[in-house]
Amino acid sequence: MGDIRKVQVGDVRPAYRGWGAADAPPAVLLHCLREDGEDWRGVVGRLATTHRVLALDQRGHGRSD
């Protein structure tokens, strides 16, 4: 799956994965409860051909604080 990165937002550091060209239109993917950004494994390959895809690990899930 994509490289996992973190960004500081206030006192929390959410993690996200990114694919596709940086200048492509964005597509932000949010997972269901008790899951993480890995949920999107089956669709990111196709979406990333036309979009900058970002899959967030919501707070308290996956690698997010």
PLY file of the C-alpha trace (Angstrom):
ply
format ascii 1.0
element vertex 65
property float x
property float y
property float z
element edge 64
property int vertex1
property int vertex2
end_header
0.00 0.00 0.00
1.17 3.63 -0.30
3.75 5.34 1.86
2.36 6.28 5.27
2.87 9.90 6.26
1.77 12.02 9.21
0.85 15.68 9.54
0.52 17.75 12.73
-3.03 19.10 13.29
-3.23 20.81 16.67
-2.20 18.19 19.21
-2.96 15.21 16.94
-0.86 13.58 14.21
-3.18 11.84 11.72
-1.62 9.35 9.33
-2.48 9.06 5.64
-1.39 7.23 2.52
-1.06 8.93 -0.86
-0.91 7.87 -4.51
-1.03 9.56 -7.90
0.37 12.79 -9.29
0.56 15.71 -6.85
-1.12 18.05 -9.37
-4.04 15.69 -10.17
-7.56 16.38 -8.82
-7.80 15.10 -5.23
-9.86 12.17 -3.99
-9.98 11.77 -0.19
-11.01 8.33 1.06
-12.36 7.77 4.59
-12.63 4.31 6.15
-15.43 2.73 8.20
-15.34 2.28 11.97
-12.70 -0.09 13.35
-10.76 0.00 10.08
-7.99 2.16 8.54
-6.76 3.49 5.21
-5.81 -0.02 4.09
-9.54 -0.58 3.39
-9.06 1.08 0.01
-6.42 -1.35 -1.29
-8.73 -2.65 -4.05
-9.60 0.73 -5.59
-6.61 3.06 -5.24
-4.71 1.64 -8.21
-7.40 2.65 -10.65
-8.27 5.97 -8.97
-4.61 7.02 -8.86
-4.38 6.98 -12.65
-6.54 10.13 -12.79
-6.51 11.54 -9.22
-4.26 12.34 -6.27
-5.66 9.78 -3.82
-5.34 10.32 -0.06
-6.56 7.64 2.37
-6.76 8.87 5.94
-6.39 6.80 9.10
-9.01 8.58 11.20
-8.13 9.59 14.77
-7.50 6.55 16.96
-7.32 4.16 13.98
-4.42 2.64 12.09
-1.32 4.76 12.56
-3.06 7.99 13.60
-2.85 9.30 17.16
0 1
1 2
2 3
3 4
4 5
5 6
6 7
7 8
8 9
9 10
10 11
11 12
12 13
13 14
14 15
15 16
16 17
17 18
18 19
19 20
20 21
21 22
22 23
23 24
24 25
25 26
26 27
27 28
28 29
29 30
30 31
31 32
32 33
33 34
34 35
35 36
36 37
37 38
38 39
39 40
40 41
41 42
42 43
43 44
44 45
45 46
46 47
47 48
48 49
49 50
50 51
51 52
52 53
53 54
54 55
55 56
56 57
57 58
58 59
59 60
60 61
61 62
62 63
63 64
